[in-house]
Amino acid sequence: MPTLTPRQRNVLDFILDRRRDGSVPTVREIAEHFGFSSPNAAAQHLKLIEKKGYIRLLKGRARGIVVPPGKTGRNLQRPREQRGLRVPLVGTVAAGRPITAVENLEGYVTLDSDLFSGQNVFALRVRGDSMTGVGIHDGDLAVVRKQPEAEHNQIAVVMVDEEATLKRFLRKGPKIVLHAENPDYADLVLDPKNTNVEIIGKVIGIMRKMG
């Protein structure tokens, strides 16, 4: 099977990520995600990926991208040394009381590209124990996909009045609840009208140093 270019590989990974979340993206969504000049530019990439046999395009369908069986492996046609996803480690986030966000680049970490893919992914060092109930501990690295919104019940990194915290994101009417997964911590109940709340991204994985 013909080898994908790095850009085509990124587009295919994005399609696979979105399909895993419930639906494949539209051509316009692909264009917006990668900053293409127009949907037509995204469509050209899709046609080349289809020509190489990795997807099928259904005419007249907004989400008409089909990934044939056996074409979902993350490392298809990749040299071994390129199989890791290198992402920036950009600071610290509290799993406890909110702390001032640290956004200085500390370095880079390499993730398993069988588990993580796509753009706008970064890592944050976790401080605190408010999320131990879902297996997130002090010193872990939270892998985050940057996005401006979070869905109800997702674990997210949230800025609250310029301080960052990692919690389960809940909506209760007009209020936002940042729920701790540790009974020693009370929920943070926020009214967006009175408090500056900004979603940084959703947590898509946790890394832990063993031993």
Protein Blocks (a to p, Z undefined) as FASTA:
>chain_A
ZZddfklmmmmmmmmmmmmnopacdfklmmmmnopabfklmmmmmmmmmmnopaccdehi
aklcccdehilcfkgoiafklmpccdddebdcdddddddddfbdfbdcdddfklggcehi
acdddedjklmmnopaehiacdddddfbdcehiacdddeehiacddddddehjbccdddf
bfkbccddddfklpccddfbdcfbdcddeZZ
